[in-house]
Amino acid sequence: MARVFITGSTDGLGAMAARLLIDEGHRVVLHARNAARAHDARNALPEAEAVVIGDLSRIEAMRDVAEQANTLGRFDAVIHNAGIGYREPQRIETVDGLPQVFAINVLAPYVLTALIEKPRRLVYLSSGMHRGSRANLDDIEWKARHWNGAQAYAESKFMDVLLALAVARYWPDVLSNALEPGWVPTKMGGSSAPDDLDKAHRTQAWLATSEDEDARVTGRYFFHMRERACDPAARDEALQDALIALCERLSRVKLER
């Protein structure tokens, strides 16, 4: 059985994946934004091994979450599930001067990837909205453009695919993949979302732990436990490298090559 760390796992798809993995006999460490949510997570999933606490909108807290995770010991898989959605009506700036959407959805998984002891598998949650988007690395702060919450979210999910594919290239000994869970009726997706909620969490759990041949791959993109083509632009290695360089500069955390 595997030992898995899941970010953003107090509710929604993260909590659902945690429950599925625990029921399958895996050891799971949860992540909560604050102590109150950690308390709720312990009550909801008492079988979880531990709960790591930290607000992933802040670089200092990203570092602390990684340190807490490393203190607990090495993981077989890390699922980068934490994220915020596409309905941000205005640009919310973090203490580090970054848009909250970028900080949580992109920079946090980058910093955690760089600082958590290298697992055997990495899973990054993207979205179908990444298709047709671009990284716009010259204006990730949205200072040259009028804020658009949906576009900012789509760009962040495009960058999550870039990150997953870059790590797959840099670390050939790690299985690094991205997925889209579908537009499902969670707090993020909204009550009118049309896709099947029961299928939304299964791909991340499968990629993190399954011995199926189809799951033991790297540098791929999935939907409902089947490989699916990502936006072709996400395969641009120069763009992947540019994102990594940007994240290194912003966080002052270097990703091992």
C-alpha positions in Angstrom: 0.0 0.0 0.0 1.1 3.6 -0.7 1.6 6.7 1.5 0.0 9.7 -0.2 0.0 13.4 0.7 -3.0 15.4 -0.8 -3.1 19.2 -0.7 -6.4 20.9 -0.3 -8.0 17.8 1.2 -10.4 19.2 3.8 -13.4 19.1 1.3 -14.3 18.7 -2.3 -12.3 16.4 -4.6 -9.3 16.3 -2.3 -11.4 14.9 0.6 -13.1 12.5 -1.8 -9.8 11.2 -3.1 -8.5 10.9 0.5 -11.6 8.8 1.5 -11.2 6.6 -1.5 -7.5 6.0 -0.8 -8.1 5.3 2.9 -10.9 2.8 2.0 -8.4 1.1 -0.3 -6.0 0.7 2.5 -3.5 3.4 1.7 -2.0 5.8 4.3 -3.0 9.4 3.7 -1.8 12.7 5.0 -4.2 15.6 4.6 -3.6 19.3 4.2 -5.7 22.1 5.6 -5.5 25.9 5.2 -5.9 26.6 8.9 -6.4 24.9 12.3 -10.2 25.1 12.1 -10.3 23.3 8.8 -7.7 20.8 10.1 -10.0 20.0 13.0 -12.9 19.5 10.7 -10.8 17.2 8.5 -9.7 15.1 11.4 -13.4 14.6 12.4 -14.4 13.8 8.8 -11.5 11.5 8.1 -10.2 10.2 11.5 -8.3 7.4 9.7 -5.9 9.9 8.1 -2.4 9.6 9.4 -1.9 13.4 9.9 -3.0 16.8 8.8 -0.5 19.4 7.6 -1.6 23.0 8.1 -0.7 26.1 6.0 -2.2 28.8 3.8 -0.8 28.1 0.3 -1.4 31.6 -0.9 1.8 32.7 1.0 5.3 31.6 0.0 6.5 31.4 3.6 3.6 29.0 4.3 4.3 27.0 1.2 7.8 26.4 2.6 6.4 25.5 6.0 3.9 23.0 4.5 6.8 21.3 2.7 8.8 21.2 5.9 5.9 19.7 7.8 5.4 17.1 5.1 9.1 16.2 5.1 9.1 15.8 8.9 6.4 13.1 8.5 8.7 11.1 6.2 8.8 10.3 2.5 5.6 9.8 0.5 5.0 7.5 -2.4 2.8 10.1 -4.1 1.9 13.7 -3.8 -1.4 14.9 -5.2 -1.4 18.7 -5.9 -5.1 19.2 -5.5 -5.4 22.6 -3.7 -6.8 25.3 -5.9 -9.2 28.1 -6.2 -11.7 28.6 -9.0 -12.6 30.8 -11.9 -15.2 33.1 -10.3 -12.8 35.6 -8.7 -14.5 38.9 -9.4 -11.4 41.0 -8.8 -7.7 40.5 -8.5 -6.9 39.5 -4.9 -3.3 40.1 -4.1 -1.4 38.0 -1.6 1.1 39.2 0.9 3.8 38.4 -1.6 2.2 40.8 -4.2 0.9 38.0 -6.4 -2.6 37.2 -7.7 -4.1 34.7 -5.4 -5.1 32.4 -8.3 -1.5 32.2 -9.5 -0.1 31.8 -6.0 -2.3 28.9 -5.0 -2.8 27.2 -8.3 0.7 27.4 -9.7 3.4 28.7 -7.4 2.3 26.5 -4.4 2.6 23.2 -6.4 5.9 24.4 -7.8 7.3 25.2 -4.3 6.0 21.9 -2.8 7.4 19.9 -5.7 10.8 21.5 -5.3 10.9 21.2 -1.5 9.1 18.0 -0.6 11.4 14.9 -0.7 11.0 13.5 -4.1 8.1 10.9 -4.2 7.6 8.1 -6.7 4.6 9.8 -8.3 3.3 13.4 -8.7 -0.2 14.3 -9.7 -1.3 17.8 -10.7 -4.9 18.8 -11.1 -5.6 20.9 -14.2 -8.9 21.7 -16.0 -10.4 21.4 -19.4 -10.3 25.2 -19.4 -6.6 25.1 -20.0 -7.2 24.4 -23.6 -6.9 27.5 -25.8 -5.3 29.4 -22.9 -1.7 30.5 -22.7 0.8 31.2 -19.9 1.2 34.9 -20.4 4.4 34.7 -18.3 5.2 38.3 -19.0 2.1 39.4 -17.1 1.3 36.8 -14.5 0.6 39.6 -12.0 -2.2 41.0 -14.2 -0.8 44.6 -14.1 -0.9 45.1 -17.9 -4.3 43.6 -18.4 -7.8 44.1 -17.1 -8.6 41.4 -14.6 -10.6 38.4 -15.9 -11.2 35.7 -13.3 -12.0 32.9 -15.7 -9.0 33.7 -17.9 -6.7 33.9 -14.9 -8.0 30.5 -13.8 -7.6 29.0 -17.3 -4.0 30.3 -17.5 -3.2 28.8 -14.1 -4.4 25.4 -15.2 -2.5 25.7 -18.4 0.6 26.4 -16.3 -0.2 23.3 -14.1 0.1 21.2 -17.2 3.4 22.9 -18.1 4.7 22.2 -14.6 3.7 18.5 -14.7 5.3 18.0 -18.1 8.5 19.9 -17.1 8.9 17.7 -14.0 8.4 14.6 -16.1 11.3 15.7 -18.2 13.5 16.8 -15.3 12.9 13.7 -13.1 12.7 10.6 -15.3 12.6 8.5 -12.1 9.3 10.1 -11.0 5.9 9.5 -12.7 4.5 13.1 -13.2 1.1 13.6 -14.8 -1.7 16.0 -15.0 -5.5 15.5 -15.2 -8.8 17.3 -15.5 -11.5 16.1 -13.1 -14.3 17.5 -15.2 -16.7 20.3 -14.4 -18.4 18.9 -11.4 -20.8 20.2 -8.7 -18.3 21.0 -6.0 -17.9 24.3 -4.1 -15.5 25.4 -6.8 -17.5 24.0 -9.8 -20.9 25.3 -8.6 -24.2 23.4 -8.2 -25.1 23.5 -11.9 -21.9 21.8 -13.1 -22.9 19.0 -15.4 -20.2 16.3 -15.1 -20.3 13.2 -12.9 -19.0 13.9 -9.4 -18.5 10.3 -8.6 -15.8 10.1 -11.4 -14.1 13.3 -10.6 -11.8 12.2 -7.8 -10.9 8.7 -9.0 -8.3 9.6 -11.6 -6.0 11.4 -9.1 -6.2 8.4 -6.7 -5.6 6.0 -9.6 -2.5 7.9 -10.9 -1.1 8.1 -7.4 -1.3 4.5 -6.5 -2.4 2.1 -9.2 -0.2 -0.6 -10.6 -2.2 -0.6 -13.8 0.1 -0.3 -16.8 -1.9 2.7 -18.0 -1.3 4.6 -14.8 2.4 3.8 -14.6 3.4 6.4 -17.2 4.8 9.9 -17.1 4.3 13.2 -18.9 0.7 12.5 -19.8 -2.7 14.1 -19.3 -5.8 12.3 -18.2 -9.6 12.5 -17.9 -11.7 9.8 -16.1 -8.8 7.4 -15.9 -8.1 7.6 -19.7 -5.3 9.4 -21.4 -6.5 12.6 -23.2 -4.5 15.1 -25.3 -3.6 18.3 -23.5 -3.4 21.6 -25.3 -0.4 21.1 -27.8 1.1 24.4 -26.6 1.8 22.8 -23.2 4.3 20.4 -24.9 6.5 23.4 -25.7 9.7 22.6 -23.7 11.0 26.2 -23.9 7.7 27.4 -22.4 7.9 24.8 -19.7 11.4 25.9 -18.8 10.4 29.6 -18.8 7.6 28.8 -16.3 10.1 27.0 -14.0 12.5 29.9 -14.2 9.7 32.4 -13.4 8.6 30.3 -10.4 12.2 30.0 -9.2 12.6 33.8 -9.4 9.4 34.6 -7.6 9.7 32.0 -4.8 13.5 31.9 -4.5 13.2 28.1 -4.4 15.2 26.2 -7.0 13.8 23.0 -8.6 16.4 20.3 -8.8 17.3 19.3 -12.4 
